[in-house]
Amino acid sequence: MRFLLRGGCVLTLGAKTPNFAEADLLIEDGRVAEVGPGLRARDAELVDATDTIVMPGFVDTHRHAWKSLFRNLGESASSGEPPASAAAFGDHYRPDDVYAATLIGLLGAVEAGITTVVDWSDIRTDDGFADAALQAHADAGLHTVFVPAAHRPGQGREDAEPAIRHLLERLAHGAAPSTSIALGWELAEADPGRIAHDRALARALGLHLHIHAGSQAPGTVARLAEQGLLGADVTLVHGPGLENADLDAIEASGASVSLAPASEMASGLGSPPILQLIDRDIRPGLGVDDELVAPGDMFAQMRATISLQHATVFDRKLAGKAGLPRLMSTRDVIRFATADGARVAGLGRVTGSLEPGMRADVVVLRTDRPNIFPINDPIGAVVWGMDTSNVDWVFAGGGVLLRDGVLQADVQRARGMATTARQRVAAAAGLVPAAAPGGER
């Protein structure tokens, strides 16, 4: 299927292809074929992109999609304190609950203009759980990296290895054409022997490695580097808790960092080390984490990141400190959410920009809405002013997932399954009484 997006402001965010104040974008065979003014339709479906910004789809470098049943749970109504992590509900999930949660979470990502999600699935990998999540990835249609990273009592990484190999076998037979597998583990819980085992397994299988950091002892990451366990195929998830020696080790090894700024600050994990990363030219990717106390879109993550960096610089200025870092620009942060995010996810050669030959992961953003009009600077408009209401079209691998603001999916089915799953799991976990049919209690 061919699509010609005509007459939009095209932000390619590429290294070789410039941005255009007005141009066309041709999609062929799931790839970006051409970018420039005056392109011919060649029997393509014509999409009028007048009064829009056409740009790469957002890349969410870290999300727990299985927790989507408990979005916006916020603080406990009785205590005013943050509730226990949604991970506490995991023992009450069944495979169909995982499917429902993952599907509704990924469809929400599509509706927010996200075309790539790294889905960290820290729940059971046996008894059909991982298969259920993988099926939801296939049905959602966007580009995903599935990270089975179960850490449960009695289940070590050695027990998860067969599940990983099983999933790779399923993918080899076409189970989820737009999904790849990565390996993940929790740094705070991993002993040295298991770390070495996991690193060797990832290298043997050719998998990117995602390490959940943030709550480990200072210097732990630096010690990993000393053992040769970091590298360009490693992504550290979450920045709070990383000290200078850890950040120096990340820089020297070429490893990447994924930040979830809104979730990290709202959940008490701490402020991400934005200044320290930028000072070392470590360009992070951005992620949602989970939606328990954080928004599920990348507009919010970009604003949290740039606002935190600006606030930190201004605090230093008010304190009379010299040698202030430069303020992060909107050009920096939009790349964190796209091209840099793709690299952090291990997909930098596949997505994240609109260079010819790249996967056609594209979002079309309306600029004629009152919330953003008039447009003085397109990139500034995306970073500072837009929200999910501006998302008009979403393409993933050239396939249409959102058309004229409407999801091209069976949303009623997804909502019904999520409602049933949420009611059952919440009741089993003692969170709330089970809702009666029709929503009454």
N, C-alpha and C positions, 0 to 999 in steps of 0.2 A: 504494500500500500504506500502510495506517495502522498505527501502533504506539502503544500506550499504556503508558508506563513508570510503574508505580504504586507509590507508597509509599516512594520513596527520599529521601535527603537531596539536594536539588537545588541545586547551585552554578551559578547562571546566569552569574555573573561579568559581568553586563551593567550598563549605566549607568542603565537605567530599570526593570529587573525585579529584585527582590531575590532573595537566596538564601533557601532554605526548609529548615528542619530536617526537614520531611517534606512531600512534595507529589508531584504527578503531572506527567508531561510527555507531551504529545500530538504525534505526528509525522504530518503529512499532506503528500502530494505532495512529499516531499523536504525539507520545511521544518518548523521549529518552529511549531506551530499555537497551542498554549496551554501555559501553565505555571501550576500552582496546585493546591490540594487539592480532592479530590472531583470530578475530571473524569470525564465519561462516555466509555465505550469507543467508541460509534458504529461498531460493526463492526470495530474495530481489533484486531489481535493484541495480547493482553495479556502484558506482560513484568513479572513480579514483581520489583520493585526493592527489596524489603525487605532491610535490612542491606546497602545499597550506597550509594555516592555517585555521583550522576548529574551529569556536568559536560561542558563543551565538550571535544571531542577536542583533543589537543595539536597545536601547530603547529610543525613543524621548519622553521626559516627558512633552513637551509643544509645540504645533504647532497650528497655525491658518490656517488650510488647505483651508478654503474658500477664503483666500486671494491669493491663488496661481496664479490667473490670472495676478497678477501684480508683479511677480517675477522680481528681479533685476532692478526695476524701477529706483533706485538710486536717485541722486539729480535732481532737476528740470533743464532742459536744459537751461531755460531762466534766472533763478536766481542763480543757483549753490547751492541752499539750499535744504535740504531734503524736499520732497513733503509731503503734508498732508497724514496722515495715510490712508492706504487702507480701514480702517473702514468707511471713508467718502464716499466710493463708495457703501456701503452696501444698502442704500435706493434704489439703481438702480438695484439690483439683482432680478432675478426671480428664482423660484425653480430649473429650468433647468440650470441656471448659477451656482447655488450652487453645483449642482451635478457635472457639468463639472469641476469646480475649485477644488472641493474636490477629485474627481477621479484622475485628473492629478497630484495633490499634493501628494497623497498617492502612486501613481505609481512611482513618482520621489523618494519618500522615499524608496520604495522597491529596486529600482535600485542602491541606495546608501547603501544597506545592512541593512536597518532599518526594523525590523520585528514587532515592537510595537510602536504605535503612540497614544499619548494622544491629541486628537483633540479638542481644545477649540473653540467652535463655537459661537462667540459673534455676532450673527446675528439673524434675526427673527426666532422664533420657531413655529409660526403659519402658516396657509395657505399652508402647504405642504413643507415648507423650511426645517424643521428638518427631515422630511421623505426623502427628496431628499438627504440630507447629509448622512443619515443612509444607503440609497441604494448604494451610492458611496462607503461607507465602506465595504458593503457586496461584491460589485463587485471587489474591489481592492484586497481582499483576505487576507490581513495581519491582525495582532492582534491589535485591537484598543480599546481605551476608548473614548467614545463620551461625551463631556462636553457641554451641551446646557447652555449657560451663557449669554442670551440676556439682555442687559441693554440699552434700548432705551427710548426716551421721551414718556411718557404715558404707558409704559409697565414695571410694577414692577415685583418682583419675584413671587408675588401671581398669576400674570397672566401666568407666565411660568410653574407653578406647573402642570397644566393639561397636558401641552405638555410633561413634564417629565414622568408623569404617562402613557401617551399614548405611549411614546417610550418604556417604560418598558413592556407594554402590547405587543407591537410589537415584542420585543426581546423574550418574553416568548413564542411567536408563531413561533420562528425561523427565523425572518426577517433578522438578521445578526448574524450568529452563533459564529463568532469570535469577537464580539463587546460587551462591557459592558457600562453601563451608570454611570457617576459621576455627582455631582452637583458643579456648579461654580458660584462665584460672585466676583464683583470688590470691593475690600476693600475700596478704596477711595470714592466710591459712596454709600456705604451701611450705613444706619442709624442703631443705636443699636437695634431697634425693629425688623428690617428686618434681621439683623445678627442672632438674637436669633431664629427667625422663620426659617431661612434657616438651621441653625444648627440642630434644632429639626426635620425638614423635612428630612435632610440627615440621621440622626440616625434612624428615623422611617422607612425609606425605605432601610436602610442598605447600603447607598451609601458613597463612598469616597468623601471628600469635597476638592475642589481645590480653593484656594483664590488668586486672582490676586492682588499682592502687588507691592510695589516699588515706588508709587507716593503718598502714604499716609503720614500723619504727623508722625514724630518720636514718638515712644512710643505707637502707635496704636495697634500693635501686642501684646505688653506687657499687654495692657488693655484687649484685648480679652482673654488672658490667665487668668487674674484675674477673669473674668466672667465664667471661665470653658468652653470656646468655642474652645480651641485647644485640640489636642490629636493625637494619632498615626494614626487616620484615616483622618488627615488633611495635605494637602500639600500647602505650601506657594510658589507662583510662582513669581520669580524675587527677587533678593537680594538687589539691590541698595535702599537706604533709610531706611534700617534696622539699628537701633542703638544698642548699647550693651545690653540695657534692653530688646529689642525685641529678640535679638539672645539668650539671657539667657532664656527667656520665651519659645522659640522654643526648646531649649535643654531640659529644665525641663519637658515640656509637651510630648516630644516624637514625635512632628510634624516633617514633612519632608520639604525639600526645593528643588525646581527646578530652575536651573539657565539656562539662554540663553545667554551665555557670548558674542558671536559675535554680536547678535542683540542689546543687552543692551548697549554695548559700541558704536556701530555704529549709533544707533538711538538717542543717547544723554541721555539715561536713567541713565547712570553712570556705574562705575566699580563694578562688583559683589564682595561681601565681602569674597573672597576665604580664606584669612588667618584667619579671625574671625570664619568662619565656621569650618575649620580644627582644630583650637585651641580648639573648643568645641566638637570635634569628631562628628560634624554634617556632614555626608557624602551626598552631594547633588546628584541629578540626573541632566542630561543635556538635553536641548531642543533647537530646532531651532527657536521657536517663529514664526515669519513670514519671508518670503524671500525677502521682499522689499529691504533691504540693508544688508542681511546676507545670507551666504551659507546654503543650505538645507541638508547637510550631517553631520554625527557625527564625522568624521575625523577632520573637521574644528573646531567643538565645543571642542573636546578634546585638540587640539593644542592651542586654545584660552585660555582655562582654565589653562593648565600647564604653558604656556608662561606668562600669567598674574601673576600667583603665583610666578614664578621664578623671574620675573622682580621686583615685590614688595619686595621680600627678598633681591635681589641684591641692590636695591635702599637703603634699610635700612643699608646694609653692607657698601655701599659707604658713607653713612652719619655718619658712625662710631658708630652706635647703637649696643648695646650688646644684648645677649639673643635672637639671631636670630632664627626664626622658621626653621624647617627642610624643605628642598626642597621637593615639591611634586614629587612622582615617577610616572613612566609610569604605574606601577601596581595599583596605586591609581586611576588614571584618566580613565584607561580602565574599571574599575569597576563602576565608575560614569556613564559610557555610557552603562552599561549592568546590572549587578546584583544590584547595588545601584539604578540605574534608575528604575528597576522593582519594588523595594520596595517603592520608591518615588511615583510611579504610582499606588500603592496599589495592585501590582501583584507579590510581592516577593516570594510567594509560588507557582507561576505558571510558570514564565519565568525568564530570566536573567542569567541562568547558564545551563550547559549541564549535570547536575546530572541525573542519571536514574530516570524516573518517571516525569521529568519536560516536559512541552510542547516542542515539537521539533521545536523551533524557532532558526534556524541555518544559519550562513553565512559562505561561503567558499571563502577565499581570496587567490588570486594567488601570489605566492612568486617568480615566475620565470621571472617576467617582469623586464626590465632594470631599472625602476624607484625605485626598492626596493632591487634588487639582488646585492650582496649576503646578506643573512640573518645572522646577528650576534646575534640578540636577537629578538625573535618573537614578544614579547609584545612591545618592543621599535619600531619595524618595523611598527606595526599597528598604534601606537600613533603618531610617528614622521614622517613616510615616506609614508604611503599608502594614496590612495585617491579612488574615486569611480571606477577608471579604474581597480582596483585590485579585484573588486567584481565579482565573477564567478557564484556561485550558492546561491540562497536564498530559504530557507524553512520556512514556517509559519504553525505551527500546523501540520507539516509533509507534507504539500502540497508544490509543487514546484511552486514558483513565478518567479524565474529567473533561467534559465538553460543555462550553457555555455555563460553567459553574456547577454542572450537575455530574455527580459520580456515575460512571458507566458500570455500575455493579448493582446487585440485588441488595439494596440497603435495608429494605424491610426485613429480609431474611437475616441479615447480619445483626440488626438491632434485636430481633426476636431471640436469636441464639444468645446474644450477650446478656439480655435481660434474664433469661432462664438461668444461665450460668452464674451470673452475679447473685441472684437470689439464692441459689442452692449453696454456693460456696460461702456466702456471707452467713447464712443460717448455720451451716456446718461448723464455721469458725467461731460462732457466737458473737458475731459483730452486730447483727440486727436480726429481728425476727423475720422469718421468711414471708415474703409478700404473697397475698392471695391473688388468684387470677384477676386481672383488671387493675392491679396495683394497690388494692386496699390492704390494710394491716389490721 
